[in-house]
Amino acid sequence: MSGLSLLSVGMRAPDFALPDQNEEEVRLSDVLRDKHVVLYFYPKDHTPGCTAEAEGFRDLYPEFQKLGVEVLGVSTDSVRSHRRFAEKLGLPFRILSDSKKEVVRKYGVYGEKKRFGKVSWGTYRITYVIGRDGLIKQVFSNVNARTHPEEVLAWVRAHLSGSENAER
């Protein structure tokens, strides 16, 4: 991951507005009014790792909701691709289309990747936990797509506890 410049814990999460799989605009600051946010970036719809990760967040979504946390996925795929992906997997949360690659760059999750000796550009699998105050509470990088949603949920349970967690 060359040139990677992640945002870090304690920094203010950059606000943004992106369309979801239903072509509805989602603004981060609006979501943060009521909930903490798990903002997970992933490389590509309909691929094995990204499918496993999305299914994990789907299966654990009710637990995140009980803790006052909204899950938002982001990739550079189109709204149309996101719609098919969300319908196929029955995703209860919104996945956002950053087709202009503006948000992935703001969050430092887009860059050069090497796979099987081939160099390309793409989105890294990185997750930010953002508090209702707009500050980054945790950053997960180099994650295992299959176990990552459980890891995030465990962190949320351990660190966003008590009245700060309760649903409003």
DOZATOR-898203 format. One record per residue: residue number from 1; residue in three letters; x, y, z of N, C-alpha, C in turn. Coordinates in nm, 3 decimals. Each point is the difference from the previous one (the first is absolute). Example, Ala and Ser with C-alpha at 12.3 -4.5 7.8 and 13.67 -1.06 7.14 Angstrom:
# residues 2
1; Ala; 1.319; -0.569; 0.780; -0.089; 0.119; 0.000; 0.090; 0.120; 0.000
2; Ser; -0.035; 0.105; -0.072; 0.082; 0.119; 0.006; -0.077; 0.109; 0.073
***
This chain:
# residues 168
1; Met; 0.086; -0.118; 0.000; -0.086; 0.118; 0.000; 0.089; 0.123; 0.000
2; Ser; 0.050; 0.034; -0.113; 0.087; 0.116; -0.005; -0.080; 0.129; -0.009
3; Gly; 0.052; 0.102; 0.064; -0.065; 0.130; -0.005; -0.125; 0.009; 0.087
4; Leu; -0.023; -0.100; 0.085; -0.120; -0.002; 0.082; 0.012; 0.103; 0.112
5; Ser; -0.098; 0.087; 0.010; -0.002; 0.102; 0.104; -0.134; -0.006; 0.070
6; Leu; -0.010; -0.094; 0.094; -0.124; -0.019; 0.074; -0.026; 0.116; 0.095
7; Leu; -0.127; 0.025; 0.023; -0.038; 0.089; 0.108; 0.023; -0.079; 0.128
8; Ser; 0.017; 0.068; 0.112; 0.031; -0.073; 0.123; -0.100; 0.032; 0.111
9; Val; 0.006; -0.083; 0.102; -0.089; 0.014; 0.115; 0.014; 0.141; 0.057
10; Gly; -0.114; 0.060; 0.031; -0.003; 0.135; 0.055; -0.021; 0.109; -0.102
11; Met; 0.023; -0.031; -0.127; -0.021; 0.099; -0.106; -0.149; 0.011; -0.032
12; Arg; -0.040; 0.116; -0.052; -0.137; 0.019; -0.045; -0.018; -0.073; -0.132
13; Ala; -0.106; -0.079; -0.010; -0.030; -0.072; -0.124; -0.050; 0.099; -0.104
14; Pro; 0.057; 0.000; -0.119; -0.048; 0.091; -0.104; -0.147; -0.029; -0.035
15; Asp; -0.080; 0.105; -0.006; -0.140; -0.016; -0.038; -0.008; -0.025; -0.150
16; Phe; -0.106; -0.063; -0.043; -0.021; -0.027; -0.141; -0.147; -0.030; -0.023
17; Ala; -0.039; 0.004; -0.125; -0.134; -0.043; -0.042; 0.018; -0.086; -0.124
18; Leu; -0.053; -0.124; 0.006; 0.009; -0.093; -0.112; -0.135; -0.068; -0.020
19; Pro; -0.028; -0.045; -0.123; -0.124; -0.075; -0.023; 0.013; -0.144; 0.048
20; Asp; -0.112; -0.051; 0.055; -0.002; -0.140; 0.040; -0.054; -0.086; -0.112
21; Gln; -0.024; -0.127; 0.028; -0.045; -0.094; -0.102; -0.139; 0.034; -0.055
22; Asn; -0.072; 0.087; 0.069; -0.133; 0.043; -0.047; 0.002; 0.140; -0.058
23; Glu; 0.121; 0.051; -0.028; 0.020; 0.133; -0.055; -0.042; 0.112; 0.094
24; Glu; -0.006; -0.031; 0.130; -0.030; 0.102; 0.102; 0.130; 0.050; 0.059
25; Glu; 0.010; 0.133; 0.014; 0.122; 0.059; 0.054; 0.011; -0.029; 0.149
26; Val; 0.118; -0.041; 0.041; 0.030; -0.024; 0.140; 0.114; 0.095; 0.038
27; Arg; -0.027; 0.085; 0.101; 0.102; 0.093; 0.049; 0.046; -0.051; 0.138
28; Leu; 0.129; -0.019; 0.015; 0.055; -0.054; 0.124; -0.046; 0.081; 0.121
29; Ser; 0.009; 0.133; -0.008; -0.037; 0.083; 0.116; -0.146; -0.019; 0.040
30; Asp; -0.087; -0.031; -0.094; -0.141; -0.026; 0.033; -0.014; -0.130; 0.078
31; Val; 0.072; -0.102; -0.041; -0.007; -0.130; 0.069; 0.056; 0.013; 0.142
32; Leu; 0.107; 0.079; 0.015; 0.065; 0.016; 0.130; -0.084; 0.076; 0.101
33; Arg; -0.106; 0.063; -0.042; -0.089; 0.069; 0.095; -0.062; -0.099; 0.099
34; Asp; -0.025; -0.123; -0.047; -0.070; -0.098; 0.082; 0.080; -0.124; 0.035
35; Lys; 0.105; -0.029; -0.076; 0.070; -0.126; 0.019; 0.150; 0.017; -0.021
36; His; 0.075; -0.093; 0.059; 0.140; -0.017; -0.036; -0.002; -0.066; -0.137
37; Val; 0.112; 0.002; -0.071; 0.005; -0.059; -0.134; 0.121; -0.092; -0.013
38; Val; -0.027; -0.118; -0.054; 0.106; -0.089; -0.049; 0.003; 0.024; -0.150
39; Leu; 0.107; 0.063; -0.046; 0.016; 0.034; -0.141; 0.105; -0.094; -0.057
40; Tyr; -0.050; -0.099; -0.075; 0.095; -0.098; -0.052; 0.017; 0.017; -0.151
41; Phe; 0.125; 0.008; -0.040; 0.037; 0.013; -0.141; 0.039; -0.138; -0.051
42; Tyr; -0.046; -0.032; -0.120; 0.030; -0.131; -0.058; 0.028; 0.015; -0.149
43; Pro; 0.078; -0.093; -0.058; 0.045; 0.015; -0.139; -0.108; -0.012; -0.107
44; Lys; -0.084; -0.105; 0.003; -0.086; -0.023; -0.116; -0.119; -0.089; 0.033
45; Asp; -0.117; 0.042; -0.047; -0.121; -0.081; 0.014; 0.019; -0.135; -0.070
46; His; -0.072; -0.101; 0.047; -0.010; -0.131; -0.066; 0.132; -0.078; -0.003
47; Thr; 0.094; 0.033; 0.087; 0.124; -0.078; 0.009; -0.004; -0.081; 0.129
48; Pro; 0.073; -0.111; 0.008; -0.012; -0.088; 0.118; 0.025; 0.069; 0.134
49; Gly; 0.110; 0.074; 0.012; 0.031; 0.065; 0.128; -0.101; 0.107; 0.037
50; Cys; -0.038; 0.080; -0.097; -0.096; 0.108; 0.027; -0.139; -0.055; 0.030
51; Thr; -0.034; -0.111; -0.064; -0.127; -0.065; 0.029; 0.000; -0.054; 0.143
52; Ala; 0.107; -0.067; 0.039; 0.010; -0.054; 0.137; -0.008; 0.112; 0.103
53; Glu; 0.068; 0.109; -0.025; -0.001; 0.112; 0.094; -0.140; 0.061; 0.011
54; Ala; -0.064; 0.023; -0.113; -0.136; 0.057; 0.000; -0.098; -0.094; 0.071
55; Glu; 0.013; -0.130; -0.025; -0.088; -0.097; 0.067; 0.021; 0.002; 0.152
56; Gly; 0.125; 0.016; 0.042; 0.029; 0.009; 0.143; -0.065; 0.121; 0.063
57; Phe; 0.015; 0.115; -0.064; -0.066; 0.121; 0.052; -0.152; -0.015; -0.004
58; Arg; -0.052; -0.064; -0.104; -0.145; -0.024; -0.009; -0.048; -0.084; 0.118
59; Asp; 0.071; -0.108; 0.027; -0.042; -0.091; 0.106; 0.010; 0.063; 0.139
60; Leu; 0.095; 0.090; 0.019; 0.019; 0.064; 0.130; -0.069; 0.136; 0.010
61; Tyr; -0.063; 0.043; -0.108; -0.062; 0.133; -0.003; -0.096; 0.025; 0.117
62; Pro; -0.087; -0.094; 0.036; -0.088; 0.026; 0.115; 0.078; 0.030; 0.128
63; Glu; 0.114; -0.064; 0.019; 0.082; 0.025; 0.119; 0.058; 0.141; -0.003
64; Phe; 0.048; 0.042; -0.117; 0.051; 0.137; -0.013; -0.111; 0.100; 0.030
65; Gln; -0.119; -0.025; -0.052; -0.114; 0.089; 0.022; -0.033; 0.013; 0.148
66; Lys; 0.002; -0.112; 0.072; -0.028; 0.003; 0.144; 0.100; 0.087; 0.075
67; Leu; 0.121; 0.009; -0.052; 0.106; 0.079; 0.063; 0.002; 0.144; -0.048
68; Gly; -0.098; 0.038; -0.083; -0.006; 0.138; -0.049; 0.101; 0.030; -0.108
69; Val; 0.029; -0.102; -0.082; 0.102; 0.013; -0.105; -0.062; -0.028; -0.137
70; Glu; 0.025; 0.088; -0.095; -0.041; -0.021; -0.139; 0.119; -0.051; -0.078
71; Val; -0.025; -0.094; -0.089; 0.104; -0.055; -0.088; -0.019; 0.061; -0.138
72; Leu; 0.108; 0.051; -0.057; 0.000; 0.052; -0.137; 0.118; -0.061; -0.075
73; Gly; -0.026; -0.061; -0.114; 0.107; -0.052; -0.085; 0.027; 0.099; -0.113
74; Val; 0.124; 0.008; -0.044; 0.037; 0.090; -0.110; 0.095; -0.072; -0.094
75; Ser; -0.031; 0.008; -0.130; 0.096; -0.041; -0.103; -0.018; 0.093; -0.118
76; Thr; 0.087; -0.016; -0.098; -0.006; 0.086; -0.118; -0.091; -0.057; -0.108
77; Asp; -0.068; -0.110; 0.030; -0.095; -0.058; -0.097; -0.120; 0.094; -0.020
78; Ser; -0.071; -0.020; -0.108; -0.115; 0.083; -0.035; -0.120; -0.028; 0.090
79; Val; -0.095; 0.091; 0.001; -0.125; -0.018; 0.072; -0.069; -0.127; -0.050
80; Arg; 0.001; -0.020; -0.130; -0.066; -0.118; -0.059; 0.064; -0.130; 0.052
81; Ser; 0.133; -0.005; 0.004; 0.069; -0.117; 0.052; -0.035; -0.021; 0.147
82; His; -0.002; 0.110; 0.077; -0.036; -0.008; 0.142; -0.142; -0.053; 0.018
83; Arg; -0.092; 0.044; -0.084; -0.139; -0.046; 0.011; -0.008; -0.151; -0.017
84; Arg; 0.068; -0.051; -0.103; 0.000; -0.145; -0.025; 0.065; -0.075; 0.116
85; Phe; 0.112; 0.052; 0.048; 0.074; -0.062; 0.110; -0.087; -0.003; 0.127
86; Ala; -0.061; 0.111; 0.033; -0.084; 0.009; 0.121; -0.122; -0.090; -0.010
87; Glu; -0.061; -0.006; -0.118; -0.117; -0.086; -0.018; 0.039; -0.147; 0.008
88; Lys; 0.109; -0.036; -0.065; 0.045; -0.140; -0.001; 0.030; -0.049; 0.142
89; Leu; 0.061; 0.087; 0.083; 0.040; -0.041; 0.134; -0.103; 0.035; 0.107
90; Gly; -0.105; 0.075; -0.037; -0.100; 0.041; 0.099; 0.060; 0.093; 0.105
91; Leu; 0.077; 0.098; -0.044; 0.066; 0.090; 0.095; -0.100; 0.098; 0.061
92; Pro; -0.005; 0.008; 0.133; -0.092; 0.093; 0.066; 0.059; 0.140; 0.020
93; Phe; 0.127; 0.016; -0.030; 0.068; 0.129; 0.015; 0.031; 0.058; -0.137
94; Arg; 0.040; 0.126; 0.001; 0.027; 0.070; -0.126; 0.146; -0.019; -0.043
95; Ile; 0.018; -0.020; -0.130; 0.134; -0.001; -0.057; 0.005; 0.117; -0.097
96; Leu; 0.109; 0.075; 0.008; 0.011; 0.128; -0.068; 0.096; -0.008; -0.118
97; Ser; -0.039; 0.070; -0.106; 0.078; 0.000; -0.124; 0.089; 0.124; -0.006
98; Asp; 0.130; -0.023; 0.000; 0.099; 0.108; -0.014; 0.067; -0.013; -0.136
99; Ser; -0.080; 0.005; -0.104; 0.051; -0.024; -0.135; 0.103; 0.105; -0.045
100; Lys; -0.003; 0.118; 0.060; 0.099; 0.104; -0.034; 0.127; -0.012; 0.085
101; Lys; 0.000; -0.096; 0.092; 0.117; -0.030; 0.085; 0.041; 0.117; 0.090
102; Glu; -0.094; 0.087; 0.034; 0.032; 0.115; 0.085; 0.010; -0.040; 0.147
103; Val; -0.094; -0.079; 0.048; -0.002; -0.036; 0.142; 0.110; -0.101; 0.032
104; Val; 0.023; -0.097; -0.087; 0.108; -0.097; 0.027; 0.135; 0.071; 0.008
105; Arg; 0.015; 0.106; -0.075; 0.126; 0.077; 0.008; 0.005; 0.082; 0.128
106; Lys; -0.113; 0.064; 0.039; -0.004; 0.078; 0.124; 0.035; -0.085; 0.121
107; Tyr; -0.044; -0.126; -0.003; 0.022; -0.090; 0.113; 0.130; -0.079; -0.012
108; Gly; 0.076; 0.022; -0.107; 0.130; -0.065; -0.015; -0.008; -0.149; -0.026
109; Val; -0.107; -0.045; -0.066; -0.018; -0.144; -0.021; 0.007; -0.040; -0.147
110; Tyr; 0.053; 0.087; -0.084; 0.010; -0.029; -0.142; 0.145; 0.017; -0.043
111; Gly; 0.053; -0.099; -0.068; 0.139; 0.011; -0.043; 0.047; -0.121; -0.076
112; Glu; 0.130; -0.009; -0.011; 0.064; -0.108; -0.075; -0.010; -0.131; 0.077
113; Lys; -0.035; -0.106; -0.073; -0.012; -0.133; 0.060; 0.079; -0.098; -0.085
114; Lys; 0.060; -0.097; 0.067; 0.072; -0.105; -0.071; -0.066; -0.132; 0.032
115; Arg; -0.032; -0.075; -0.106; -0.063; -0.130; 0.018; 0.053; -0.092; -0.109
116; Phe; 0.054; -0.111; 0.043; 0.058; -0.097; -0.093; 0.103; 0.064; -0.093
117; Gly; 0.078; 0.094; 0.055; 0.104; 0.067; -0.076; -0.048; 0.111; -0.091
118; Lys; -0.129; 0.020; -0.006; -0.057; 0.104; -0.086; -0.034; 0.124; 0.083
119; Val; 0.033; 0.117; -0.052; -0.027; 0.125; 0.069; -0.126; 0.063; -0.060
120; Ser; -0.091; 0.041; 0.087; -0.121; 0.070; -0.044; -0.036; 0.102; 0.107
121; Trp; -0.106; 0.077; -0.027; -0.049; 0.098; 0.096; -0.137; -0.044; 0.048
122; Gly; -0.026; 0.020; 0.128; -0.130; -0.039; 0.052; -0.020; 0.041; 0.144
123; Thr; -0.111; -0.045; 0.055; -0.040; 0.032; 0.137; 0.051; -0.108; 0.095
124; Tyr; 0.058; 0.045; 0.110; 0.045; -0.091; 0.104; -0.117; -0.035; 0.092
125; Arg; 0.004; -0.117; 0.057; -0.102; -0.044; 0.095; 0.036; 0.057; 0.137
126; Ile; -0.059; 0.113; 0.032; 0.029; 0.073; 0.124; -0.133; 0.048; 0.059
127; Thr; -0.010; -0.004; 0.132; -0.121; 0.042; 0.069; 0.032; 0.106; 0.104
128; Tyr; -0.087; 0.100; 0.005; 0.008; 0.104; 0.102; -0.123; -0.009; 0.088
129; Val; 0.019; 0.008; 0.132; -0.112; 0.015; 0.093; -0.001; 0.147; 0.038
130; Ile; -0.114; 0.065; -0.025; -0.013; 0.144; 0.021; -0.107; 0.025; 0.106
131; Gly; 0.037; 0.078; 0.102; -0.094; 0.033; 0.106; -0.099; 0.106; -0.044
132; Arg; -0.108; 0.013; 0.077; -0.101; 0.103; -0.033; 0.060; 0.140; 0.004
133; Asp; 0.112; 0.015; 0.068; 0.068; 0.130; 0.004; 0.079; 0.028; -0.127
134; Gly; -0.001; -0.096; -0.095; 0.070; 0.019; -0.127; 0.147; -0.037; 0.005
135; Leu; 0.047; -0.048; 0.114; 0.141; -0.038; 0.013; 0.020; -0.148; -0.025
136; Ile; 0.113; -0.033; -0.061; 0.034; -0.139; -0.028; 0.042; -0.065; 0.132
137; Lys; -0.070; -0.110; 0.032; 0.026; -0.071; 0.125; 0.093; -0.119; -0.019
138; Gln; -0.003; -0.060; -0.121; 0.085; -0.117; -0.028; 0.018; -0.013; -0.151
139; Val; 0.115; -0.055; -0.039; 0.031; -0.028; -0.140; 0.043; -0.146; -0.008
140; Phe; -0.063; -0.073; -0.090; 0.037; -0.139; -0.025; 0.058; -0.008; -0.141
141; Ser; 0.126; -0.043; -0.010; 0.062; -0.018; -0.132; 0.054; -0.142; -0.007
142; Asn; 0.036; -0.044; -0.119; 0.049; -0.137; -0.021; -0.094; -0.103; 0.062
143; Val; -0.128; 0.012; -0.032; -0.100; -0.085; 0.063; -0.025; -0.128; -0.079
144; Asn; -0.047; -0.101; 0.070; -0.046; -0.124; -0.061; -0.149; 0.017; -0.028
145; Ala; -0.040; -0.003; -0.125; -0.139; 0.028; -0.039; -0.100; -0.090; 0.070
146; Arg; 0.036; -0.123; 0.024; -0.095; -0.096; 0.060; -0.023; 0.022; 0.149
147; Thr; 0.102; 0.044; 0.071; -0.013; 0.016; 0.146; -0.013; 0.146; 0.043
148; His; 0.020; 0.091; -0.093; 0.002; 0.142; 0.034; -0.128; 0.052; 0.066
149; Pro; -0.119; -0.029; -0.051; -0.120; 0.053; 0.065; -0.010; -0.039; 0.148
150; Glu; 0.037; -0.121; 0.033; -0.001; -0.043; 0.141; 0.103; 0.077; 0.082
151; Glu; 0.115; 0.026; -0.059; 0.106; 0.076; 0.067; -0.049; 0.142; 0.029
152; Val; -0.067; 0.062; -0.096; -0.051; 0.136; 0.018; -0.107; 0.001; 0.109
153; Leu; -0.092; -0.096; -0.005; -0.106; -0.006; 0.101; 0.060; -0.017; 0.140
154; Ala; 0.100; -0.086; 0.014; 0.064; -0.019; 0.130; 0.063; 0.130; 0.049
155; Trp; 0.064; 0.075; -0.090; 0.061; 0.127; 0.039; -0.108; 0.099; 0.043
156; Val; -0.108; 0.008; -0.075; -0.109; 0.093; 0.033; -0.056; -0.034; 0.138
157; Arg; -0.025; -0.128; 0.025; -0.054; -0.042; 0.131; 0.094; 0.040; 0.114
158; Ala; 0.130; -0.014; -0.023; 0.098; 0.027; 0.105; 0.027; 0.149; 0.021
159; His; -0.016; 0.080; -0.104; 0.045; 0.139; 0.008; -0.109; 0.106; -0.010
160; Leu; -0.114; -0.034; -0.053; -0.109; 0.098; -0.008; -0.111; -0.052; 0.091
161; Ser; 0.025; 0.011; 0.129; -0.091; -0.064; 0.095; -0.085; 0.101; 0.076
162; Gly; -0.092; -0.053; 0.077; -0.082; 0.080; 0.089; -0.097; 0.090; -0.074
163; Ser; -0.025; 0.117; 0.057; -0.102; 0.091; -0.054; 0.037; 0.052; -0.138
164; Glu; 0.131; 0.004; -0.030; 0.044; 0.046; -0.131; -0.049; -0.095; -0.109
165; Asn; -0.021; -0.126; 0.035; -0.042; -0.102; -0.095; -0.151; -0.008; -0.022
166; Ala; -0.073; 0.034; 0.100; -0.145; -0.025; -0.004; -0.066; 0.068; -0.118
167; Glu; -0.097; -0.070; -0.056; -0.077; 0.060; -0.109; -0.078; 0.117; 0.054
168; Arg; -0.016; 0.100; -0.083; -0.076; 0.118; 0.040; -0.142; -0.015; -0.040
***
